[in-house]
Amino acid sequence: MSQSRSVRLSHRTVLTILLVLVVAAGLVLAVFQPWKAFTNTEVNEALPAPSSPSTETQTVSPRPAAAPKDLAEGRFVTHEHATSGLARTVRLADGGHVLRLEDLKTSDGPDVRVYLSTRDAEAVKTGLGDGAVELGKLKGNLGNQNYTVPAGTDLSQFRSAVLWCQRFSVAFGAADLSTATG
C-alpha cells in the first residue's frame, strides 16, 4: 500500500509567493523595458541655421552669415545593436559646435546617451574611456538630430561619436570621426 503525500500551502504562503512574483516582474520590466525592442522614435531636425540680423540693427550692406562648416565625420558601425548612419561635427556660424547624426538607424533602448569619446569606434566596445563627454539622451533611434557640444570642448581630442546604453554599459554603435574634406 503506497501512501500519497500532498503538500498544502497556506493562503498566506500563496499570497506571499504571488506578491514576490509580481514585484520581480515589475523590476524586470522597469530595468529591461522590453517594449523598446518594438518601438521607434523618429526625429528630423534641421541643422541649426544662422540667425539673420534684425532690420533695426542692419547696416547698409550687411555681411552674409557664415555657413556651417563640417569639421569631422564618420559612418556608424554596429556594436551591441544594429546601427547605421553618419555622425558629423559641425562648427556653426555663431562659433558653437554640434554633433549631427544623419540617417540614423539603431534600436530604441532604455537609457541610450550620445557621447564623444577619446577612443576609436572599435575600442569603445570595452568602454568610453577617460575624458568622454556626454551630449545628452538619444532623442530618437531614427532620423536626423543635433546635439550641442559644450562650449570650450576641444573637438580635436575626440576620435568617435558613440551611442551608449547607460543602464547596461554597452555601446549600441560608434562612428570614427575623421577630418572632413572640402
C-alpha positions as semicolon CSV with decimal commas, in nm:
position;residue;x (nm);y (nm);z (nm)
1;M;0,000;0,000;0,000
2;S;0,153;0,327;-0,105
3;Q;0,093;0,650;0,067
4;S;0,048;0,965;-0,132
5;R;0,190;1,271;0,015
6;S;0,033;1,607;-0,057
7;V;0,170;1,945;0,024
8;R;-0,076;2,207;0,131
9;L;0,023;2,568;0,119
10;S;-0,149;2,816;0,338
11;H;-0,328;3,111;0,183
12;R;-0,069;3,340;0,336
13;T;0,216;3,148;0,169
14;V;0,040;3,156;-0,170
15;L;-0,019;3,530;-0,139
16;T;0,344;3,589;-0,040
17;I;0,468;3,390;-0,342
18;L;0,235;3,583;-0,576
19;L;0,346;3,917;-0,430
20;V;0,713;3,826;-0,476
21;L;0,646;3,724;-0,839
22;V;0,460;4,047;-0,914
23;V;0,737;4,261;-0,762
24;A;1,005;4,063;-0,952
25;A;0,814;4,101;-1,280
26;G;0,779;4,476;-1,217
27;L;1,153;4,510;-1,157
28;V;1,237;4,313;-1,471
29;L;1,004;4,533;-1,677
30;A;1,144;4,853;-1,527
31;V;1,507;4,756;-1,588
32;F;1,488;4,590;-1,930
33;Q;1,191;4,782;-2,080
34;P;1,132;4,503;-2,334
35;W;0,868;4,702;-2,525
36;K;1,152;4,924;-2,654
37;A;1,252;4,637;-2,884
38;F;0,928;4,702;-3,074
39;T;0,914;5,084;-3,072
40;N;1,072;5,355;-3,286
41;T;1,110;5,726;-3,229
42;E;1,191;5,931;-3,540
43;V;1,346;6,277;-3,513
44;N;1,408;6,505;-3,812
45;E;1,583;6,822;-3,701
46;A;1,740;7,062;-3,949
47;L;2,097;7,176;-3,900
48;P;2,077;7,499;-3,696
49;A;2,066;7,791;-3,939
50;P;2,248;8,119;-3,883
51;S;2,021;8,382;-3,739
52;S;1,972;8,684;-3,959
53;P;2,020;9,027;-3,806
54;S;1,705;9,220;-3,729
55;T;1,612;9,503;-3,967
56;E;1,663;9,758;-3,689
57;T;2,031;9,668;-3,646
58;Q;2,116;9,605;-4,012
59;T;2,373;9,830;-4,169
60;V;2,352;9,949;-4,527
61;S;2,541;9,643;-4,655
62;P;2,503;9,354;-4,410
63;R;2,760;9,076;-4,421
64;P;2,624;8,740;-4,526
65;A;2,609;8,494;-4,238
66;A;2,887;8,236;-4,236
67;A;2,780;7,890;-4,342
68;P;2,817;7,595;-4,104
69;K;3,148;7,411;-4,157
70;D;3,199;7,035;-4,129
71;L;3,498;6,954;-3,910
72;A;3,489;6,573;-3,895
73;E;3,260;6,289;-3,993
74;G;3,227;5,913;-3,989
75;R;2,985;5,627;-4,050
76;F;2,839;5,433;-3,760
77;V;2,938;5,071;-3,711
78;T;2,734;4,818;-3,517
79;H;2,829;4,704;-3,169
80;E;2,553;4,560;-2,945
81;H;2,263;4,667;-3,171
82;A;2,242;4,716;-3,547
83;T;2,339;5,080;-3,602
84;S;2,396;5,285;-3,919
85;G;2,409;5,648;-4,026
86;L;2,652;5,938;-4,035
87;A;2,799;6,140;-3,746
88;R;2,932;6,491;-3,823
89;T;3,090;6,754;-3,603
90;V;2,989;7,096;-3,735
91;R;3,103;7,448;-3,646
92;L;2,803;7,677;-3,665
93;A;2,802;8,036;-3,791
94;D;2,788;8,165;-3,433
95;G;3,106;7,971;-3,342
96;G;2,923;7,698;-3,148
97;H;2,953;7,330;-3,234
98;V;2,709;7,044;-3,275
99;L;2,736;6,673;-3,329
100;R;2,488;6,595;-3,606
101;L;2,354;6,244;-3,658
102;E;2,211;6,188;-4,006
103;D;2,005;5,896;-4,139
104;L;2,047;5,730;-3,800
105;K;1,903;5,383;-3,761
106;T;1,950;5,194;-3,435
107;S;1,743;5,017;-3,171
108;D;1,543;5,204;-2,914
109;G;1,680;5,144;-2,567
110;P;1,604;5,215;-2,204
111;D;1,877;5,475;-2,144
112;V;2,078;5,549;-2,459
113;R;2,306;5,852;-2,449
114;V;2,519;6,030;-2,709
115;Y;2,889;6,071;-2,630
116;L;3,209;6,195;-2,782
117;S;3,494;5,960;-2,689
118;T;3,871;5,989;-2,699
119;R;3,879;5,622;-2,804
120;D;3,819;5,495;-3,157
121;A;3,496;5,323;-3,259
122;E;3,634;4,971;-3,213
123;A;3,783;5,044;-2,869
124;V;3,458;5,179;-2,721
125;K;3,321;4,824;-2,724
126;T;3,504;4,790;-2,391
127;G;3,414;5,132;-2,253
128;L;3,401;5,503;-2,330
129;G;3,747;5,578;-2,190
130;D;3,870;5,876;-1,991
131;G;3,753;6,219;-2,092
132;A;3,435;6,114;-2,274
133;V;3,178;6,394;-2,298
134;E;2,806;6,323;-2,275
135;L;2,597;6,534;-2,513
136;G;2,256;6,414;-2,393
137;K;1,997;6,141;-2,418
138;L;1,937;6,000;-2,764
139;K;1,637;6,195;-2,897
140;G;1,521;5,919;-3,129
141;N;1,651;5,596;-3,274
142;L;1,573;5,705;-3,632
143;G;1,636;6,020;-3,832
144;N;1,844;6,338;-3,817
145;Q;1,932;6,513;-3,494
146;N;2,169;6,770;-3,341
147;Y;2,350;6,762;-3,007
148;T;2,513;7,077;-2,874
149;V;2,880;7,035;-2,786
150;P;2,961;7,219;-2,461
151;A;3,145;7,549;-2,513
152;G;3,519;7,515;-2,466
153;T;3,528;7,148;-2,573
154;D;3,839;7,077;-2,782
155;L;3,693;6,860;-3,060
156;S;4,041;6,762;-3,180
157;Q;4,070;6,542;-2,869
158;F;3,779;6,315;-2,968
159;R;3,806;6,020;-3,202
160;S;3,449;5,887;-3,210
161;A;3,081;5,953;-3,158
162;V;2,913;5,682;-2,952
163;L;2,558;5,569;-2,879
164;W;2,598;5,430;-2,527
165;C;2,339;5,247;-2,317
166;Q;2,398;5,384;-1,969
167;R;2,186;5,119;-1,799
168;F;2,380;4,822;-1,935
169;S;2,717;4,990;-2,007
170;V;2,731;4,888;-2,372
171;A;2,782;5,070;-2,699
172;F;2,494;5,031;-2,943
173;G;2,724;5,166;-3,216
174;A;3,004;5,414;-3,279
175;A;3,148;5,626;-3,560
176;D;3,515;5,716;-3,606
177;L;3,541;6,091;-3,666
178;S;3,786;6,175;-3,943
179;T;3,866;6,526;-4,062
180;A;3,609;6,633;-4,318
181;T;3,731;6,717;-4,666
182;G;3,616;7,010;-4,868
